[in-house]
Amino acid sequence: MNLFCKAVSRPVFWTVLLALAVSAVLATISIKRHYNLESDEDLAMFDQMLWNVRNGKGLVTTLSGEADLLFKHHFFGEHVSPILYLLAWPAGLTRGPAAMLILQALVFGLSAIPLARWAGRLFGNLWAGLAAAIFWLLMPNLWLATLYDWHMEALEPLFIFAFILALYRGSKTAWLWAILYAACKEDAPVYLAFVAAIFGWISGRRRLGFAIAGAAVCYALLAWFVIGPACSPSGKHMLVSRAVTPFLCGGWWPWIKIVFFDATRWTALSGHLLSFGFLPLFGGFALLPAAVSVGAAWFSVSLYQYKIMMHYPFTVYPLLMLSAVWGASFFIGRIDAVPVKSFAGLSKVFWRRLFQALFSLAPLIGLLIFWPLSLESIKKRIGTGGKNWAKTDEIFDKLPKDGRWAGLLQLVPHCARRDNITVIMSPMDADWLVVKLHGRPYTFSENEYRRWLTGLLGQESSYGVYCMVNSTVAVLKRFYITDANPKALSELLWVMEEDDVLHNAGKAVQDNEALNGRSWSSSGGERGFVWWGGYRNLPPGKYRAKFRLRTTAGGNHPVARLDVTEEGGKSVRGEMEICGDTGKYVWKIVEVNLSGTGKAECRCFKTGRGTLLIDRVEWEPIDGIQMDNNLAARFFGE
């Protein structure tokens, strides 16, 4: 190991080690997130496109991040990204999109290596390059971007940093990296033109820089005005409606107010600059490429784009990093250029070290400020887990590929490798429907969704349950036998898990003893409703409300109170107090007579010290109430 460190130099060794470590962490989290059903339509869209490329069908998709683009179209109509053709084969190494998630994490981690080499070259110190790499790899917004599905922009940092390093060396490989960077997206050659021209001038590689800049401008014009429109059914860019224009804003003055006086845009930009310790502002002309990329996002109506959230940091942050590193090295270099040994009574060495400390301290402050602010968002991206979904992609891979498919937003990434699939945004018909029996659907009203699904699983439905995954995900096929429908309907109507209800206290935790692998936990002296909502418009009659829970508390002290109510909590029909230590999960049953006034719910209120875990509540009609179609239609209240 020591001989290897000496051979490659210790800073380079630690840079590579750190890059691989961060890549491994982010890849693991990304895959875990995917198999926790936390992926969205962007991952599904790219997985479908690359599957189509591997099968000789071209870069076409029936999915999109825009609701009005859910039809079959060539992706170049949205974004001109030839780089996707190169990614088709590696994306097919796994049954689902896991290979894509690993690749995204890997290229982000590896981007730190050329950055560190270039920064070390500027500072004349490889350890300074390592410091730049550490800062880059620990930026929380880049972690959030890596953990947000999959996007071709994730490749841009590696390509632009490798291009800069090759440009400074005067290597012809700069052309290769420039081509790869420009191929990521139609706006990339615009930024490349500025980077090549400015840094070519700064580095003394003007001929090479200007040649690449000129080629980038030509390709940008081709992508924007020829390739993109030619691949769009409307003859113009499909996402042109995102641009903030005077026509869209109702005139020039409203446009000026939105563009120049919108506080949210300025607040977001200030936050991004603060995360860099405001070092990019010291870059002078080197700030121009980043300013152009920020301007491109600024003129968007998309909140996520103009605030540079989600995957947009992959485009903007590398350019800000170039400006920050060059600005810091420029100021430190000016100290060495001063012909005197000291000034203001202090040695040149002192001033150099002072500036080095300041330029190191500024981004460190940014990290210390933004990591606590971003930690909760990163935790949400990771998810809590639950049932074992590891074989979900394998199950869907074995299902037929033909016919028209539609799936919920969280489920489409697991079955995207099909010719014709769309996201269920509202009740719809398709040959195949992929739905959840538990949890909120996100894409439209939960009650509307559940009433629609109840009808699909009813006795007179034209859909039959083809298969189920973990008793939670059901695949419905039109004109299929309905033998399994009652079981799915029972899960939908009578069973509630932690993501079907609301919580005012506690948090979701992984729990191997829970039926769904996840429970809702409240501990210590915390008090409040740990379980409420999930209203049901149940007909009058006798019911058992069955709470599956576990408590850990000393003695026989009260821990929680269970109750069953109607009218949204106004009328209590039955209650029970939970005391002491149950030792393991037990069913606590509250028998009630419901009057049929609607909005029935089962609640659990933490009242005392100790730990409470609850993972499921089930309704059980004692009198064998049958769910006819009329009752099912009003089962879920507004």
PADO-401139 format. One line per 3 residues: number of its first residue (from 1); their letters; for each residue y, x, z of C-alpha. Coordinates in steps of 0.5 Angstrom, whole numbers, plus 2048, in hexadecimal, padded with zeros to 3 digits. Example, Ala and Ser with C-alpha at 12.3 -4.5 7.8 and 13.67 -1.06 7.14 Angstrom:
1 = AS = 7F7/819/810 | 7FE/81B/80E;
// end
This chain:
1 = MNL = 800/800/800 | 805/806/802 | 803/809/7FB;
4 = FCK = 805/803/7F7 | 80B/802/7FB | 80E/809/7F9;
7 = AVS = 80B/808/7F2 | 810/802/7F1 | 815/803/7F6;
10 = RPV = 815/7FF/7FD | 81B/7FA/7FB | 817/7F8/7F4;
13 = FWT = 810/7F7/7F8 | 814/7F3/7FD | 817/7EF/7F8;
16 = VLL = 811/7EE/7F4 | 80D/7EC/7FB | 813/7E7/7FD;
19 = ALA = 813/7E4/7F6 | 80B/7E3/7F6 | 80B/7E0/7FD;
22 = VSA = 811/7DB/7FC | 80D/7D9/7F5 | 807/7D8/7F9;
25 = VLA = 80B/7D4/7FF | 80E/7CF/7FA | 808/7CE/7F5;
28 = TIS = 804/7CC/7FB | 809/7C7/7FD | 80A/7C5/7F6;
31 = IKR = 803/7C3/7F5 | 802/7C0/7FC | 808/7BC/7FB;
34 = HYN = 805/7B9/7F4 | 7FF/7B8/7F8 | 803/7B4/7FD;
37 = LES = 805/7AF/7F7 | 80C/7B2/7F8 | 80D/7B4/7F1;
40 = DED = 811/7B0/7EC | 812/7AE/7E4 | 815/7B5/7E2;
43 = LAM = 80E/7B9/7E4 | 80A/7B3/7E0 | 80F/7B4/7DA;
46 = FDQ = 80E/7BB/7D9 | 806/7BB/7DB | 806/7B5/7D5;
49 = MLW = 80A/7B9/7D0 | 806/7BF/7D1 | 7FF/7BC/7D1;
52 = NVR = 802/7B9/7CA | 803/7C0/7C8 | 7FC/7C2/7CA;
55 = NGK = 7F9/7BC/7C6 | 7FE/7BD/7C0 | 802/7B7/7C1;
58 = GLV = 809/7BB/7C1 | 80E/7BB/7C7 | 80E/7B4/7C8;
61 = TTL = 80E/7AF/7CE | 80F/7A8/7D0 | 812/7AA/7D7;
64 = SGE = 819/7AC/7D9 | 81D/7AD/7DF | 822/7A8/7DC;
67 = ADL = 81F/7A1/7DC | 822/79F/7D5 | 81E/7A5/7D2;
70 = LFK = 817/7A2/7D4 | 814/7A2/7CD | 811/7A7/7C8;
73 = HHF = 816/7AC/7C6 | 816/7B3/7C4 | 819/7B7/7CA;
76 = FGE = 81D/7BB/7C6 | 821/7B5/7C6 | 823/7B6/7CD;
79 = HVS = 823/7BD/7CE | 821/7C2/7C8 | 81C/7C7/7CC;
82 = PIL = 818/7CB/7C8 | 815/7CF/7CE | 811/7C9/7CF;
85 = YLL = 80C/7CA/7C9 | 80B/7D1/7CD | 809/7CE/7D3;
88 = AWP = 804/7C9/7D1 | 7FE/7CD/7D1 | 7FF/7D0/7D9;
91 = AGL = 801/7C9/7DB | 7FA/7C6/7D9 | 7F6/7CB/7DD;
94 = TRG = 7F5/7C6/7E2 | 7F3/7BE/7E2 | 7FA/7BC/7E4;
97 = PAA = 801/7BF/7E5 | 7FF/7C4/7EA | 800/7CA/7E5;
100 = MLI = 807/7C8/7E3 | 809/7C8/7EB | 806/7CF/7EC;
103 = LQA = 809/7D2/7E6 | 810/7CF/7E8 | 80F/7D2/7EF;
106 = LVF = 80D/7D9/7EC | 813/7D9/7E7 | 818/7D8/7EC;
109 = GLS = 815/7DD/7F1 | 814/7E2/7EB | 81C/7E1/7E9;
112 = AIP = 81E/7E5/7EF | 81B/7EC/7EC | 81F/7ED/7E6;
115 = LAR = 825/7EA/7EB | 823/7F0/7F0 | 823/7F5/7EA;
118 = WAG = 829/7F3/7E7 | 82D/7F2/7EE | 82A/7F9/7F0;
121 = RLF = 82D/7FC/7EA | 834/7FA/7EB | 834/7FC/7F2;
124 = GNL = 831/802/7F1 | 82C/800/7F7 | 825/7FD/7F6;
127 = WAG = 825/7FA/7FD | 82C/7F6/7FB | 828/7F4/7F5;
130 = LAA = 822/7F1/7FB | 828/7EE/7FF | 82A/7EA/7F8;
133 = AIF = 823/7E8/7F7 | 822/7E6/7FE | 828/7E2/7FE;
136 = WLL = 826/7DF/7F7 | 81F/7DD/7FA | 822/7DA/800;
139 = MPN = 827/7D5/7FD | 825/7CE/800 | 827/7CA/7F9;
142 = LWL = 823/7CE/7F5 | 81D/7CD/7FA | 81F/7C5/7F9;
145 = ATL = 81F/7C6/7F1 | 818/7C9/7F1 | 815/7C4/7F5;
148 = YDW = 818/7BE/7F1 | 813/7BD/7EC | 813/7C2/7E6;
151 = HME = 818/7C4/7E1 | 819/7C9/7DB | 820/7CB/7DE;
154 = ALE = 81B/7CE/7E4 | 81A/7D4/7DF | 822/7D5/7DE;
157 = PLF = 823/7DA/7E4 | 81D/7DF/7E2 | 81F/7DF/7DA;
160 = IFA = 827/7E0/7DC | 826/7E5/7E1 | 821/7E9/7DD;
163 = FIL = 826/7E8/7D7 | 82B/7EB/7DB | 827/7F1/7DD;
166 = ALY = 825/7F3/7D6 | 82C/7F2/7D4 | 82E/7F7/7D9;
169 = RGS = 829/7FC/7D7 | 82B/7FB/7CF | 824/7F9/7CE;
172 = KTA = 822/7F5/7C8 | 81D/7F0/7CC | 824/7ED/7CE;
175 = WLW = 823/7E9/7C8 | 81C/7E6/7CA | 81F/7E4/7D1;
178 = AIL = 825/7E1/7CD | 820/7DD/7C9 | 81C/7DB/7CF;
181 = YAA = 822/7D9/7D3 | 825/7D5/7CD | 81F/7D1/7CB;
184 = CKE = 81F/7CE/7D2 | 824/7C9/7D1 | 82A/7C7/7CC;
187 = DAP = 82F/7C9/7D1 | 82C/7D0/7D2 | 82E/7D4/7CC;
190 = VYL = 836/7D2/7CE | 835/7D5/7D4 | 831/7DB/7D1;
193 = AFV = 837/7DC/7CC | 83C/7DD/7D2 | 837/7E1/7D6;
196 = AAI = 836/7E6/7D0 | 83D/7E7/7CE | 840/7E8/7D5;
199 = FGW = 83A/7EC/7D8 | 839/7F0/7D1 | 841/7F2/7D2;
202 = ISG = 840/7F3/7D9 | 83A/7F8/7D8 | 83C/7FB/7D2;
205 = RRR = 837/7F8/7CE | 83C/7F4/7CA | 838/7F5/7C3;
208 = LGF = 832/7F2/7C6 | 836/7ED/7CA | 83A/7EA/7C5;
211 = AIA = 834/7EA/7C0 | 830/7E6/7C5 | 836/7E1/7C6;
214 = GAA = 837/7E0/7BF | 830/7DE/7BE | 830/7DA/7C4;
217 = VCY = 836/7D6/7C2 | 833/7D4/7BB | 82D/7D2/7BE;
220 = ALL = 831/7CE/7C3 | 834/7CA/7BD | 82D/7C9/7BA;
223 = AWF = 82A/7C6/7C0 | 830/7C2/7C2 | 832/7BF/7BB;
226 = VIG = 82B/7C0/7B7 | 825/7C0/7BB | 827/7BB/7C0;
229 = PAC = 829/7B6/7BC | 824/7B6/7B7 | 81F/7B5/7BC;
232 = SPS = 822/7AF/7BF | 821/7A8/7BC | 829/7A7/7BD;
235 = GKH = 82B/7AD/7B9 | 82E/7B0/7BF | 82D/7B3/7C6;
238 = MLV = 829/7AE/7CA | 82D/7B0/7D1 | 834/7B0/7CE;
241 = SRA = 835/7AA/7D2 | 835/7AE/7D8 | 83C/7B2/7D6;
244 = VTP = 842/7AF/7D9 | 847/7AD/7D4 | 84D/7AA/7D3;
247 = FLC = 84A/7A4/7D0 | 845/7A3/7D5 | 84A/7A4/7DB;
250 = GGW = 84F/79F/7D8 | 854/7A3/7D5 | 857/7AA/7D6;
253 = WPW = 85A/7A9/7DD | 854/7A7/7E0 | 850/7AC/7DD;
256 = IKI = 855/7B2/7E0 | 854/7AF/7E7 | 84D/7AF/7E6;
259 = VFF = 84C/7B6/7E3 | 852/7B9/7E7 | 853/7B5/7EE;
262 = DAT = 84C/7B3/7F0 | 84B/7B6/7F7 | 843/7B5/7F6;
265 = RWT = 843/7BA/7F0 | 848/7BF/7F4 | 844/7BF/7FB;
268 = ALS = 83D/7C0/7F7 | 840/7C6/7F4 | 843/7C9/7FA;
271 = GHL = 83D/7C8/7FD | 839/7CC/7F8 | 83E/7D2/7F8;
274 = LSF = 83E/7D2/800 | 836/7D3/7FF | 838/7D9/7FB;
277 = GFL = 83D/7DB/800 | 842/7DA/7FB | 840/7E1/7F8;
280 = PLF = 840/7DE/7F1 | 848/7DD/7F1 | 848/7E5/7F1;
283 = GGF = 845/7E5/7EB | 84B/7E5/7E6 | 849/7E4/7DF;
286 = ALL = 842/7E4/7E1 | 843/7DD/7E4 | 844/7DA/7DE;
289 = PAA = 83D/7D8/7DC | 83C/7D5/7E2 | 842/7D1/7E2;
292 = VSV = 840/7CF/7DB | 839/7CC/7DE | 83D/7C9/7E4;
295 = GAA = 841/7C6/7DE | 83B/7C3/7DB | 839/7C0/7E1;
298 = WFS = 840/7BD/7E3 | 841/7B9/7DD | 83A/7B5/7DE;
301 = VSL = 83A/7AE/7E1 | 834/7B0/7E5 | 835/7B1/7EC;
304 = YQY = 82F/7B6/7ED | 832/7BA/7E7 | 839/7BA/7E8;
307 = KIM = 837/7BC/7F0 | 832/7C1/7ED | 82C/7BE/7F1;
310 = MHY = 825/7BE/7EF | 823/7C3/7EA | 82A/7C4/7E8;
313 = PFT = 82B/7CA/7EC | 826/7CE/7E8 | 82B/7CE/7E2;
316 = VYP = 832/7CF/7E6 | 82F/7D4/7EC | 82D/7DA/7E8;
319 = LLM = 834/7DA/7E4 | 837/7DA/7EB | 833/7DF/7EE;
322 = LSA = 835/7E4/7E8 | 83C/7E3/7E9 | 83B/7E4/7F1;
325 = VWG = 837/7EA/7F0 | 83C/7ED/7EB | 842/7EB/7EF;
328 = ASF = 83F/7EF/7F5 | 83D/7F5/7F1 | 844/7F5/7EE;
331 = FIG = 848/7F5/7F4 | 843/7FA/7F8 | 844/7FF/7F2;
334 = RID = 84B/7FE/7F2 | 84B/802/7F8 | 847/808/7F6;
337 = AVP = 84C/808/7F0 | 852/809/7F4 | 854/811/7F4;
340 = VKS = 855/812/7FB | 850/813/801 | 854/80E/806;
343 = FAG = 859/809/806 | 85C/805/80B | 85A/80A/810;
346 = LSK = 853/808/80F | 84D/80C/80B | 84B/80A/804;
349 = VFW = 844/809/807 | 846/804/80C | 84A/800/807;
352 = RRL = 844/800/803 | 83F/7FE/808 | 844/7F9/80B;
355 = FQA = 844/7F5/804 | 83C/7F6/803 | 83C/7F2/80A;
358 = LFS = 841/7ED/808 | 83D/7EC/801 | 837/7EB/805;
361 = LAP = 839/7E7/80B | 83C/7E2/806 | 836/7DF/803;
364 = LIG = 832/7E0/809 | 837/7DB/80C | 836/7D6/807;
367 = LLI = 82E/7D7/808 | 82F/7D5/80F | 834/7CF/80E;
370 = FWP = 830/7CC/808 | 828/7CD/80B | 829/7C9/811;
373 = LSL = 82D/7C3/80C | 827/7C4/807 | 821/7C5/80C;
376 = ESI = 820/7BD/80D | 820/7BC/805 | 81B/7C2/804;
379 = KKR = 817/7BE/809 | 817/7B8/806 | 815/7BB/7FF;
382 = IGT = 80F/7BE/803 | 80D/7B7/805 | 808/7B6/80B;
385 = GGK = 802/7B5/807 | 7FD/7B0/809 | 7F6/7AE/805;
388 = NWA = 7F3/7B3/801 | 7F6/7B2/7FA | 7F3/7B9/7F8;
391 = KTD = 7EE/7B6/7F3 | 7F3/7B1/7F0 | 7F5/7B5/7EA;
394 = EIF = 7ED/7B6/7E8 | 7EC/7AE/7E9 | 7F1/7AC/7E4;
397 = DKL = 7EF/7B1/7E0 | 7E9/7AE/7DF | 7EC/7A7/7DD;
400 = PKD = 7ED/7A5/7D6 | 7F3/7A8/7D2 | 7F4/7A2/7CE;
403 = GRW = 7F8/79C/7CE | 7FF/79A/7D1 | 7FF/79D/7D8;
406 = AGL = 805/79C/7DE | 805/79F/7E5 | 809/79F/7EB;
409 = LQL = 80E/7A5/7EB | 80A/7A9/7F0 | 804/7A8/7EC;
412 = VPH = 806/7A9/7E5 | 806/7B1/7E6 | 7FE/7B0/7E8;
415 = CAR = 7FC/7AC/7E1 | 802/7AF/7DC | 7FD/7B2/7D7;
418 = RDN = 7FD/7AC/7D3 | 800/7AA/7CC | 803/7A4/7CF;
421 = ITV = 805/7A3/7D6 | 80C/7A1/7DA | 80F/7A0/7E1;
424 = IMS = 80E/799/7E4 | 815/797/7E5 | 814/790/7E6;
427 = PMD = 80E/78B/7E5 | 80B/78C/7DE | 805/78C/7DA;
430 = ADW = 801/792/7D8 | 7F9/793/7D6 | 7F9/797/7DC;
433 = LVV = 7FD/797/7E3 | 7FD/79C/7E8 | 800/799/7EE;
436 = KLH = 800/79A/7F6 | 7FE/796/7FB | 802/799/801;
439 = GRP = 809/79C/801 | 80F/79A/7FE | 80F/79A/7F6;
442 = YTF = 817/79D/7F6 | 818/79B/7EE | 819/794/7F0;
445 = SEN = 819/78E/7F6 | 813/78F/7FA | 812/788/7FC;
448 = EYR = 813/787/7F4 | 80E/78C/7F3 | 809/789/7F8;
451 = RWL = 809/782/7F6 | 808/785/7EE | 802/789/7F1;
454 = TGL = 7FF/783/7F5 | 7FF/77F/7EF | 7FC/784/7EB;
457 = LGQ = 7F6/785/7F0 | 7F5/77D/7F0 | 7EF/779/7EE;
460 = ESS = 7F2/777/7E8 | 7F5/77E/7E6 | 7F4/781/7DF;
463 = YGV = 7F3/788/7E2 | 7ED/78B/7E6 | 7ED/791/7EB;
466 = YCM = 7EA/796/7E7 | 7EA/79B/7EC | 7ED/79D/7F3;
469 = VNS = 7F0/7A4/7F6 | 7F0/7A4/7FD | 7F0/79D/7FE;
472 = TVA = 7F8/79E/7FD | 7F8/79F/7F5 | 7F5/79A/7F0;
475 = VLK = 7F4/79A/7E9 | 7F4/793/7E6 | 7F2/792/7DF;
478 = RFY = 7F3/78C/7DB | 7ED/787/7D9 | 7E9/78B/7DE;
481 = ITD = 7E4/788/7E3 | 7E7/786/7EA | 7E2/787/7EF;
484 = ANP = 7E6/78D/7F2 | 7EC/789/7F2 | 7EB/785/7F9;
487 = KAL = 7EB/78C/7FD | 7F1/78F/7F9 | 7F5/788/7FB;
490 = SEL = 7F2/788/802 | 7F5/78F/803 | 7FC/78D/800;
493 = LWV = 7FD/787/804 | 7FA/788/80B | 7FA/790/80C;
496 = MEE = 801/793/80E | 801/79B/80E | 807/79F/810;
499 = DDV = 80B/79F/80A | 80A/797/809 | 80F/796/80F;
502 = LHN = 815/799/812 | 816/79E/818 | 81C/79F/81D;
505 = AGK = 819/7A4/821 | 813/7AA/820 | 811/7AD/819;
508 = AVQ = 80B/7AE/815 | 806/7B3/816 | 800/7B5/813;
511 = DNE = 7FA/7B3/817 | 7F2/7B4/816 | 7F0/7AE/81A;
514 = ALN = 7F5/7A9/817 | 7F1/7A5/812 | 7F6/7A7/80C;
517 = GRS = 7F7/7AE/80F | 7FE/7AD/811 | 801/7A9/817;
520 = WSS = 808/7A7/81A | 809/7AB/820 | 80E/7AB/826;
523 = SGG = 80E/7AF/82C | 811/7B1/832 | 817/7AC/835;
526 = ERG = 818/7AA/82E | 819/7A2/82E | 81A/79D/829;
529 = FVW = 816/799/823 | 811/79E/820 | 80E/798/81C;
532 = WGG = 812/792/819 | 813/78E/813 | 80E/78D/80E;
535 = YRN = 810/786/80E | 80A/780/80C | 80B/779/80A;
538 = LPP = 805/777/80D | 803/770/80E | 802/76C/815;
541 = GKY = 7FB/76E/818 | 7F8/773/81D | 7F8/77A/81B;
544 = RAK = 7F6/781/81E | 7FB/786/81E | 7F7/78D/81E;
547 = FRL = 7FB/793/820 | 7F7/79A/81F | 7FA/79F/824;
550 = RTT = 7F9/7A5/829 | 7FD/7A6/82F | 7FE/7AC/834;
553 = AGG = 801/7AB/83A | 800/7AD/841 | 7FD/7A8/847;
556 = NHP = 7FE/7A1/845 | 805/7A1/843 | 808/79C/83D;
559 = VAR = 808/79F/836 | 80A/79A/831 | 80A/793/830;
562 = LDV = 807/78F/82A | 80A/788/828 | 809/783/822;
565 = TEE = 80F/77F/820 | 811/77A/81B | 818/779/818;
568 = GGK = 819/780/817 | 818/782/81F | 81C/77C/822;
571 = SVR = 816/778/824 | 811/77C/828 | 809/779/827;
574 = GEM = 806/77E/82B | 806/785/82F | 802/78A/832;
577 = EIC = 804/790/836 | 801/797/835 | 800/79C/83B;
580 = GDT = 7FD/7A2/83D | 7F8/7A7/838 | 7F4/7A3/833;
583 = GKY = 7F0/7AA/832 | 7EF/7A9/82A | 7F1/7A4/825;
586 = VWK = 7F0/79C/827 | 7F1/796/825 | 7F6/791/829;
589 = IVE = 7F5/78A/827 | 7FB/785/828 | 7F8/77E/826;
592 = VNL = 7FE/779/825 | 7FF/772/822 | 804/772/81C;
595 = SGT = 809/76C/81B | 80A/76E/813 | 811/76F/814;
598 = GKA = 811/776/810 | 813/77D/811 | 80D/77E/815;
601 = ECR = 80C/786/818 | 809/78A/81C | 80D/78F/820;
604 = CFK = 80C/795/825 | 811/797/82A | 811/79E/82E;
607 = TGR = 813/79C/835 | 811/7A2/839 | 80F/7AA/839;
610 = GTL = 809/7AC/836 | 806/7AD/82E | 805/7A7/82A;
613 = LID = 802/7A7/823 | 801/7A1/81F | 7FE/7A1/818;
616 = RVE = 7FC/79A/816 | 7FD/793/817 | 7F9/78D/814;
619 = WEP = 7F9/786/814 | 7F3/782/815 | 7F3/77A/814;
622 = IDG = 7EE/777/819 | 7EE/770/816 | 7EC/774/80F;
625 = IQM = 7F2/772/80C | 7F1/772/804 | 7F7/775/800;
628 = DNN = 7F8/771/7FA | 7FD/772/7F4 | 803/76E/7F7;
631 = LAA = 802/772/7FE | 801/779/7FB | 808/777/7F7;
634 = RFF = 80C/776/7FD | 808/77B/802 | 80D/780/802;
637 = GE = 814/77E/804 | 81B/780/801;
// end
